[in-house]
Amino acid sequence: MNDREKALLGSVATELFIGGEWVPSTSGKTFDVRDPATGDVVASVADATAEDGVRALDAAVAVQDEWAATAPRTRSDILRRAFDLVQERKEDLALLMTIEMGKPLSEARGEVGYGGEFLRWFSEEAVRISGRYGSNPEGTGRMIVSQRPVGPSFFITPWNFPFAMATRKIAPALAAGCTVVIKPPQLTPLTTLFFTQLLVEAGLPKGVVNVVTSASSSRVSAPVIADPRLRKLSFTGSTEVGRKLIAQAAEGVLRVSMELGGNAPFVVFEDADLDKAVTGALQAKFRNIGQACTAANRFIVHESVADEFARRVSERVADMKIGRGTEEGVEIGPLIDADAVDKAAELVEDATGRGARILTGGEKLDGPGTFYQPTVVTDVQPGSAILREEIFGPVLAIATFATEDDAVRLANDTEYGLVSYVYTEDLQRGHRMIERLETGMMGLNAGVVSNAAAPFGGVKQSGVGREGGFEGIHEYLSTKYTFLPNE
């Protein structure tokens, strides 16, 4: 670790942020944060108790009415100042993410840009919350439809995009007039803590955002979710955990937003531009080292072009540079931990055991760090675990199809429905795929779909609700109807 990295880490607050103050955990305990590329401890962070979680909610509740009554322009200006500060500190944010999560520095910079856009977008949406007024059909009175903040909100964010997932939730909540308690991921809490410091610098009032870091999500989350003062829960993570949180939220009939697991199909038709398809495949698969819910999981390629597609992809993958994300030219950093490496290896082993062939990669790398070679496997057979389970690693798995109906059947053959990718030069076929594929998002001849101005979310067991776009702020607003009779 060089001097710049040490200085940056030393500038990050590592206590809980409650009621506008940095405070230790009531237990006095901490937990370690490690660099997955080296295994070294880079920080020790306050380990919140259940009591700390309730204290954070107390702080959010105490200022909810005041924040809701704050002028939309004031809320907008704070978010815009936060956006500007993010731009000023983008190199620090990117480096911090690379240290604690492992992604290449170039990708971390991209996440800062993407995550920052939620601050800018919702700073603009804060002043555009609207309602309607008009006569009822009978002509006996007037109808007023208005929007009010949902109220105190609790966020649980994932480790793989520690900045963007925080801004994607915090920005619309603040724009709508909701106060927040956020529990960052145990593996990558530093980015959220650093971002919180920027929010304070931007002028955010005390108690509006509260941060509780913990080695045990359930210990802190359960009492907060069970508290009748909480009105909203938003979670990004696995479907398994999401189901449990939805069940907990049902007791209080909480508004929920759930961005859960994915098993994205990447369909390449026989008429696809293979150069574009290969480039899109590398983006959709290897971004964030494959550790993304939007990562292409199943490459469903027409049998007439499958060999050529596999050859071109394998050549590109074999040349990818592996290493610590701070090193020049690195494209593949470490996976988040040893369990992630083991899972990737197990999925590849299962696929090859059923007849798949490894074209490149397929090996764990010796430490330090938790690295797995970028891998391409082809001839993946039906029933392989790699076609059913979210890979969350740098493994590109290719299966083939013969007809359009086969492609649709294979693509939809999953309980998930977050995103799909389709490559075809046939416009009519592209429109049919928009209609037929059961996903909340789709990239048509595109390997990246996320944008702050677009609604992000899935169908089936990939979740409920939308983040970003015009739709995003409505997750934090409740609709009120008032009737005024004619005199």
C-alpha positions as CSV (number, residue, x, y, z in Angstrom):
1,M,0.0,0.0,0.0
2,N,1.5,3.3,-1.0
3,D,1.4,6.7,0.8
4,R,-1.5,8.0,-1.1
5,E,-3.7,5.0,-0.3
6,K,-2.7,5.2,3.4
7,A,-3.5,8.9,3.5
8,L,-6.9,8.3,1.8
9,L,-7.8,5.5,4.2
10,G,-6.8,7.7,7.1
11,S,-9.2,10.4,6.0
12,V,-12.3,8.1,6.1
13,A,-14.5,8.2,9.3
14,T,-14.9,4.7,10.7
15,E,-17.5,5.3,13.4
16,L,-21.3,5.3,13.1
17,F,-23.0,8.4,11.8
18,I,-26.1,9.1,14.0
19,G,-28.0,12.4,14.3
20,G,-25.2,14.3,12.5
21,E,-22.4,13.0,14.8
22,W,-19.7,10.4,14.4
23,V,-20.1,8.0,17.4
24,P,-18.7,4.6,18.4
25,S,-20.8,1.5,18.6
26,T,-22.4,1.1,22.0
27,S,-20.5,-2.2,22.3
28,G,-17.2,-0.5,21.5
29,K,-16.5,-3.3,19.0
30,T,-15.2,-3.0,15.5
31,F,-14.7,-5.3,12.5
32,D,-12.0,-5.4,9.9
33,V,-12.2,-4.4,6.2
34,R,-9.7,-6.2,3.9
35,D,-8.3,-5.5,0.4
36,P,-9.4,-8.7,-1.5
37,A,-6.3,-8.3,-3.8
38,T,-3.9,-8.7,-0.9
39,G,-5.9,-10.0,2.1
40,D,-4.5,-7.0,4.1
41,V,-6.6,-5.3,6.7
42,V,-7.1,-1.7,5.5
43,A,-9.5,-0.4,8.2
44,S,-11.4,-1.3,11.3
45,V,-15.0,0.0,11.4
46,A,-17.5,0.4,14.2
47,D,-19.7,-2.7,14.6
48,A,-23.2,-1.5,15.4
49,T,-25.5,-3.2,17.8
50,A,-29.3,-3.6,17.6
51,E,-29.5,-0.6,20.0
52,D,-27.4,1.5,17.6
53,G,-29.8,0.7,14.7
54,V,-32.8,1.9,16.8
55,R,-30.8,5.1,17.8
56,A,-30.2,5.8,14.1
57,L,-33.9,5.4,13.4
58,D,-34.7,7.7,16.4
59,A,-32.6,10.3,14.7
60,A,-34.3,9.9,11.3
61,V,-37.7,10.0,12.9
62,A,-36.9,13.1,14.9
63,V,-36.3,15.3,11.8
64,Q,-38.6,13.6,9.3
65,D,-41.3,16.3,9.6
66,E,-38.8,19.1,9.3
67,W,-37.1,17.5,6.3
68,A,-40.4,16.9,4.6
69,A,-41.3,20.5,5.0
70,T,-38.0,21.7,3.6
71,A,-38.4,23.5,0.3
72,P,-37.9,21.3,-2.7
73,R,-35.3,23.8,-4.0
74,T,-33.3,23.5,-0.8
75,R,-33.3,19.7,-1.1
76,S,-32.4,20.0,-4.7
77,D,-29.5,22.3,-4.0
78,I,-28.0,20.0,-1.4
79,L,-28.1,17.1,-3.8
80,R,-26.5,19.2,-6.5
81,R,-23.7,20.3,-4.1
82,A,-23.2,16.7,-3.3
83,F,-22.9,15.9,-7.0
84,D,-20.3,18.6,-7.4
85,L,-18.3,17.4,-4.4
86,V,-18.3,13.9,-5.9
87,Q,-16.8,15.2,-9.1
88,E,-14.1,17.0,-7.1
89,R,-13.3,13.9,-5.1
90,K,-13.9,11.3,-7.9
91,E,-10.3,10.0,-7.8
92,D,-10.5,9.4,-4.1
93,L,-13.8,7.7,-4.3
94,A,-12.6,5.5,-7.2
95,L,-9.4,4.5,-5.4
96,L,-11.3,3.8,-2.2
97,M,-13.6,1.4,-4.0
98,T,-10.7,-0.4,-5.7
99,I,-9.0,-0.9,-2.4
100,E,-12.0,-2.3,-0.5
101,M,-13.8,-4.1,-3.4
102,G,-11.1,-5.0,-5.9
103,K,-12.5,-3.7,-9.2
104,P,-10.1,-2.1,-11.6
105,L,-9.5,1.6,-11.1
106,S,-10.9,2.4,-14.5
107,E,-14.2,0.7,-13.6
108,A,-14.3,2.3,-10.2
109,R,-14.1,5.7,-12.0
110,G,-17.0,4.6,-14.2
111,E,-19.0,3.8,-11.1
112,V,-18.3,7.2,-9.6
113,G,-19.6,8.8,-12.8
114,Y,-22.7,6.5,-12.8
115,G,-23.4,6.9,-9.1
116,G,-23.0,10.6,-9.2
117,E,-25.6,10.9,-11.9
118,F,-28.3,9.8,-9.4
119,L,-27.4,12.8,-7.3
120,R,-27.7,15.2,-10.3
121,W,-30.8,13.5,-11.7
122,F,-32.8,13.5,-8.4
123,S,-31.6,17.0,-7.6
124,E,-33.6,17.9,-10.7
125,E,-36.6,15.7,-9.8
126,A,-36.9,17.2,-6.3
127,V,-38.5,20.3,-7.7
128,R,-40.8,18.5,-10.1
129,I,-42.9,16.5,-7.7
130,S,-46.4,17.2,-9.0
131,G,-50.1,16.4,-8.5
132,R,-53.3,17.2,-10.3
133,Y,-56.4,19.2,-9.8
134,G,-59.7,19.0,-11.6
135,S,-63.5,18.4,-11.6
136,N,-64.8,15.0,-10.8
137,P,-66.8,13.4,-13.7
138,E,-70.1,14.1,-12.0
139,G,-69.3,17.8,-11.7
140,T,-70.2,17.9,-8.0
141,G,-66.7,18.9,-6.7
142,R,-63.0,19.1,-7.3
143,M,-60.4,16.4,-6.9
144,I,-56.9,17.2,-5.6
145,V,-54.2,14.6,-5.9
146,S,-51.0,15.3,-4.1
147,Q,-47.8,13.5,-3.2
148,R,-46.2,13.3,0.2
149,P,-43.0,11.7,1.4
150,V,-43.4,8.1,2.5
151,G,-41.4,8.7,5.7
152,P,-38.3,7.3,7.4
153,S,-36.6,4.8,5.1
154,F,-34.1,2.0,5.8
155,F,-31.6,0.9,3.1
156,I,-29.4,-2.2,3.0
157,T,-26.8,-2.0,0.2
158,P,-24.5,-4.6,-1.4
159,W,-20.8,-4.8,-1.6
160,N,-20.3,-5.0,-5.4
161,F,-21.3,-1.4,-6.2
162,P,-20.8,0.4,-2.9
163,F,-21.1,3.9,-4.3
164,A,-23.8,3.6,-6.9
165,M,-26.1,1.5,-4.8
166,A,-25.9,4.1,-2.0
167,T,-26.6,7.1,-4.2
168,R,-29.3,5.2,-6.1
169,K,-31.3,4.9,-2.9
170,I,-30.3,8.0,-0.9
171,A,-30.7,10.5,-3.7
172,P,-34.4,9.8,-4.5
173,A,-35.3,9.5,-0.8
174,L,-33.8,12.9,0.0
175,A,-35.4,14.5,-3.1
176,A,-38.8,13.2,-2.0
177,G,-38.4,14.5,1.6
178,C,-37.6,11.2,3.4
179,T,-35.0,10.7,6.1
180,V,-32.7,7.7,5.9
181,V,-31.0,5.0,7.9
182,I,-28.5,3.0,5.7
183,K,-26.6,-0.1,6.6
184,P,-23.6,-0.5,4.2
185,P,-22.2,-3.9,3.3
186,Q,-19.8,-5.5,5.8
187,L,-17.2,-6.1,3.1
188,T,-17.2,-2.6,1.6
189,P,-18.4,0.0,4.1
190,L,-15.7,2.6,3.5
191,T,-17.2,4.1,0.3
192,T,-20.5,4.9,2.0
193,L,-18.8,6.4,5.0
194,F,-16.7,8.6,2.8
195,F,-19.7,9.6,0.7
196,T,-21.5,10.5,4.0
197,Q,-18.7,12.9,4.8
198,L,-19.4,14.6,1.4
199,L,-23.1,14.9,2.2
200,V,-22.3,16.7,5.4
201,E,-20.0,19.0,3.5
202,A,-22.8,19.6,1.1
203,G,-25.0,21.0,3.9
204,L,-27.2,18.0,4.7
205,P,-29.0,18.7,8.1
206,K,-28.3,16.5,11.1
207,G,-30.3,13.3,11.3
208,V,-31.5,13.2,7.7
209,V,-29.0,10.5,6.8
210,N,-27.7,8.0,9.4
211,V,-25.2,5.3,8.8
212,V,-24.8,2.1,10.8
213,T,-22.0,-0.3,9.9
214,S,-22.1,-3.8,11.2
215,A,-20.6,-7.3,10.8
216,S,-24.1,-8.7,11.2
217,S,-26.8,-7.3,9.0
218,S,-29.7,-9.1,10.6
219,R,-28.6,-8.0,14.1
220,V,-29.1,-4.3,13.2
221,S,-31.8,-4.7,10.6
222,A,-34.4,-6.8,12.4
223,P,-35.3,-4.2,15.1
224,V,-35.3,-1.4,12.6
225,I,-37.6,-3.2,10.2
226,A,-39.9,-4.2,13.1
227,D,-40.2,-0.6,14.4
228,P,-43.6,0.8,13.6
229,R,-42.1,4.2,12.8
230,L,-40.3,2.9,9.8
231,R,-42.2,3.3,6.5
232,K,-39.9,2.1,3.7
233,L,-37.4,-0.7,3.1
234,S,-35.1,-0.9,0.1
235,F,-32.7,-3.7,-0.4
236,T,-30.3,-4.8,-3.1
237,G,-28.9,-8.3,-2.8
238,S,-29.7,-11.9,-3.2
239,T,-33.3,-13.2,-3.8
240,E,-32.9,-15.5,-0.8
241,V,-32.3,-12.7,1.6
242,G,-34.8,-10.5,-0.2
243,R,-37.6,-13.0,0.5
244,K,-36.8,-12.9,4.2
245,L,-36.8,-9.2,4.3
246,I,-40.1,-9.0,2.5
247,A,-41.6,-11.3,5.1
248,Q,-40.3,-9.1,7.9
249,A,-41.6,-6.0,6.2
250,A,-45.0,-7.5,5.8
251,E,-45.6,-7.2,9.6
252,G,-45.5,-3.5,9.3
253,V,-47.0,-3.3,5.8
254,L,-43.9,-1.4,4.7
255,R,-43.3,0.0,1.3
256,V,-40.6,-2.2,-0.2
257,S,-38.1,-1.9,-3.1
258,M,-36.2,-5.1,-3.9
259,E,-33.5,-5.4,-6.5
260,L,-32.6,-9.0,-6.2
261,G,-30.8,-11.8,-8.1
262,G,-30.3,-12.1,-11.9
263,N,-29.6,-14.8,-14.5
264,A,-29.3,-12.6,-17.5
265,P,-29.5,-14.3,-21.0
266,F,-27.3,-12.9,-23.8
267,V,-28.8,-14.0,-27.0
268,V,-26.8,-13.9,-30.3
269,F,-28.8,-14.6,-33.4
270,E,-27.4,-15.8,-36.7
271,D,-27.6,-12.4,-38.3
272,A,-25.9,-10.6,-35.5
273,D,-22.9,-8.3,-36.1
274,L,-20.3,-10.6,-34.3
275,D,-17.8,-7.8,-33.7
276,K,-20.5,-5.8,-31.8
277,A,-21.7,-9.0,-30.1
278,V,-18.2,-9.9,-28.8
279,T,-17.6,-6.4,-27.6
280,G,-21.0,-6.3,-25.8
281,A,-20.4,-9.8,-24.4
282,L,-17.1,-8.6,-22.7
283,Q,-18.9,-5.6,-21.3
284,A,-21.9,-7.5,-20.1
285,K,-19.9,-10.4,-18.6
286,F,-16.6,-9.0,-17.2
287,R,-17.7,-5.6,-15.9
288,N,-17.0,-5.6,-12.2
289,I,-15.2,-9.0,-12.6
290,G,-18.6,-10.5,-13.4
291,Q,-19.8,-9.6,-9.9
292,A,-23.0,-7.8,-11.0
293,C,-26.7,-8.6,-10.9
294,T,-26.8,-7.3,-14.5
295,A,-23.9,-9.5,-15.6
296,A,-24.7,-11.8,-18.6
297,N,-25.0,-15.2,-17.2
298,R,-26.1,-17.5,-20.0
299,F,-24.8,-16.9,-23.5
300,I,-27.4,-18.4,-25.8
301,V,-25.8,-18.4,-29.3
302,H,-27.3,-19.6,-32.6
303,E,-25.6,-22.9,-33.6
304,S,-24.5,-21.5,-37.0
305,V,-22.3,-18.8,-35.4
306,A,-21.5,-20.3,-32.0
307,D,-18.0,-21.6,-32.9
308,E,-17.0,-18.3,-34.4
309,F,-18.4,-16.3,-31.5
310,A,-16.7,-18.6,-29.0
311,R,-13.3,-18.3,-30.8
312,R,-13.4,-14.5,-30.9
313,V,-14.5,-14.1,-27.3
314,S,-11.9,-16.6,-26.1
315,E,-9.1,-14.7,-27.9
316,R,-10.1,-11.5,-26.2
317,V,-10.5,-13.1,-22.8
318,A,-7.2,-14.9,-22.9
319,D,-5.5,-11.5,-23.2
320,M,-7.1,-9.9,-20.2
321,K,-4.6,-8.7,-17.6
322,I,-5.2,-10.0,-14.0
323,G,-4.0,-8.1,-10.9
324,R,-4.7,-5.6,-8.2
325,G,-7.1,-3.0,-9.6
326,T,-4.7,-0.2,-9.0
327,E,-2.2,-1.6,-11.4
328,E,-2.0,-0.1,-14.9
329,G,-4.0,-2.0,-17.5
330,V,-5.6,-4.5,-15.2
331,E,-9.0,-5.7,-16.5
332,I,-9.7,-8.5,-14.0
333,G,-9.3,-7.8,-10.3
334,P,-9.9,-10.2,-7.4
335,L,-13.2,-11.7,-6.5
336,I,-14.6,-10.4,-3.2
337,D,-13.6,-13.4,-1.1
338,A,-12.5,-17.0,-1.2
339,D,-16.1,-18.3,-1.2
340,A,-16.7,-16.4,-4.5
341,V,-13.6,-18.1,-6.0
342,D,-14.8,-21.5,-4.8
343,K,-18.3,-21.0,-6.3
344,A,-16.9,-20.0,-9.7
345,A,-14.6,-23.1,-9.7
346,E,-17.5,-25.4,-8.7
347,L,-19.8,-24.1,-11.4
348,V,-17.1,-24.6,-14.1
349,E,-16.3,-28.1,-12.8
350,D,-20.0,-29.1,-12.9
351,A,-20.3,-27.8,-16.4
352,T,-17.3,-29.7,-17.7
353,G,-18.4,-32.8,-15.9
354,R,-21.6,-32.6,-18.0
355,G,-19.7,-32.2,-21.3
356,A,-18.8,-28.5,-21.6
357,R,-15.3,-27.5,-22.9
358,I,-13.0,-24.9,-21.4
359,L,-11.6,-22.7,-24.1
360,T,-9.6,-20.4,-21.9
361,G,-9.1,-20.0,-18.1
362,G,-10.8,-22.2,-15.6
363,E,-8.2,-22.1,-12.8
364,K,-8.0,-20.5,-9.4
365,L,-4.8,-18.4,-8.9
366,D,-2.5,-18.7,-6.0
367,G,-2.6,-15.9,-3.4
368,P,-2.2,-13.4,-2.0
369,G,-5.7,-12.3,-3.0
370,T,-8.8,-14.1,-4.2
371,F,-8.3,-14.4,-8.0
372,Y,-10.0,-16.6,-10.6
373,Q,-8.9,-16.6,-14.2
374,P,-11.4,-15.1,-16.7
375,T,-12.9,-18.1,-18.3
376,V,-14.9,-19.2,-21.4
377,V,-16.7,-22.5,-21.5
378,T,-18.7,-23.7,-24.4
379,D,-21.0,-26.6,-25.3
380,V,-22.7,-26.1,-21.9
381,Q,-25.4,-28.8,-21.6
382,P,-29.0,-28.5,-20.3
383,G,-29.2,-29.1,-16.5
384,S,-25.8,-27.6,-15.8
385,A,-25.8,-25.5,-12.6
386,I,-24.0,-22.7,-14.4
387,L,-27.3,-22.2,-16.4
388,R,-29.5,-22.0,-13.3
389,E,-27.4,-20.2,-10.7
390,E,-26.0,-16.7,-10.7
391,I,-22.3,-17.0,-11.5
392,F,-21.1,-13.8,-9.9
393,G,-17.6,-14.3,-11.3
394,P,-15.6,-14.0,-14.6
395,V,-17.0,-17.1,-16.3
396,L,-18.6,-16.9,-19.7
397,A,-20.8,-19.9,-20.5
398,I,-22.0,-20.6,-24.0
399,A,-25.0,-22.8,-25.0
400,T,-26.6,-23.0,-28.4
401,F,-30.0,-22.8,-30.0
402,A,-31.6,-23.5,-33.4
403,T,-34.7,-21.4,-33.7
404,E,-36.1,-18.1,-32.4
405,D,-38.6,-20.0,-30.3
406,D,-35.8,-22.1,-28.8
407,A,-33.9,-18.9,-27.9
408,V,-36.9,-17.4,-26.2
409,R,-37.7,-20.6,-24.3
410,L,-34.1,-20.9,-23.1
411,A,-33.9,-17.2,-22.1
412,N,-37.1,-17.3,-20.1
413,D,-36.3,-20.6,-18.5
414,T,-35.4,-19.1,-15.1
415,E,-37.2,-17.7,-12.0
416,Y,-35.2,-14.5,-12.5
417,G,-36.1,-11.6,-14.8
418,L,-33.8,-8.6,-14.3
419,V,-32.1,-7.9,-17.6
420,S,-31.6,-9.5,-21.0
421,Y,-29.3,-8.8,-23.9
422,V,-30.1,-9.5,-27.6
423,Y,-27.9,-9.1,-30.7
424,T,-29.6,-9.1,-34.1
425,E,-29.6,-6.9,-37.2
426,D,-33.3,-7.7,-37.8
427,L,-35.4,-4.8,-36.5
428,Q,-38.6,-6.8,-36.5
429,R,-37.0,-9.6,-34.5
430,G,-35.6,-7.1,-32.1
431,H,-39.1,-5.8,-31.4
432,R,-40.4,-9.3,-30.9
433,M,-37.7,-9.9,-28.3
434,I,-38.7,-6.8,-26.5
435,E,-42.2,-8.3,-26.2
436,R,-41.3,-11.9,-25.5
437,L,-38.4,-11.8,-23.1
438,E,-39.5,-11.8,-19.5
439,T,-37.1,-9.2,-18.0
440,G,-37.5,-5.7,-16.6
441,M,-34.7,-4.3,-18.7
442,M,-33.2,-5.2,-22.1
443,G,-30.1,-4.2,-24.1
444,L,-30.8,-4.5,-27.8
445,N,-27.3,-4.6,-29.5
446,A,-26.0,-3.2,-26.3
447,G,-23.9,-4.7,-23.5
448,V,-24.6,-2.0,-20.8
449,V,-28.1,-0.7,-20.0
450,S,-27.8,1.1,-16.7
451,N,-28.5,4.8,-16.7
452,A,-29.7,7.2,-13.9
453,A,-32.4,8.5,-16.1
454,A,-33.9,5.0,-16.8
455,P,-35.9,2.8,-14.4
456,F,-33.8,0.0,-13.1
457,G,-35.5,-3.2,-11.8
458,G,-36.7,-6.6,-12.7
459,V,-39.7,-9.0,-12.8
460,K,-40.4,-12.4,-11.4
461,Q,-37.9,-13.2,-8.5
462,S,-35.5,-10.4,-9.5
463,G,-37.5,-8.0,-7.4
464,V,-40.1,-5.3,-7.1
465,G,-40.0,-1.6,-7.7
466,R,-37.8,0.7,-9.8
467,E,-34.7,2.8,-9.1
468,G,-33.7,5.7,-11.3
469,G,-35.7,7.5,-13.9
470,F,-38.9,9.4,-13.4
471,E,-40.2,6.3,-11.7
472,G,-37.5,6.3,-9.0
473,I,-38.7,9.1,-6.9
474,H,-42.3,7.7,-6.7
475,E,-40.9,4.8,-4.6
476,Y,-40.5,7.4,-1.8
477,L,-43.8,9.2,-2.3
478,S,-47.4,8.3,-1.2
479,T,-50.4,9.6,-3.1
480,K,-53.1,11.5,-1.2
481,Y,-56.5,12.3,-2.7
482,T,-58.7,15.1,-1.4
483,F,-62.3,15.9,-2.4
484,L,-63.7,19.4,-2.3
485,P,-67.5,19.5,-2.9
486,N,-69.0,22.4,-4.8
487,E,-70.8,25.0,-2.7
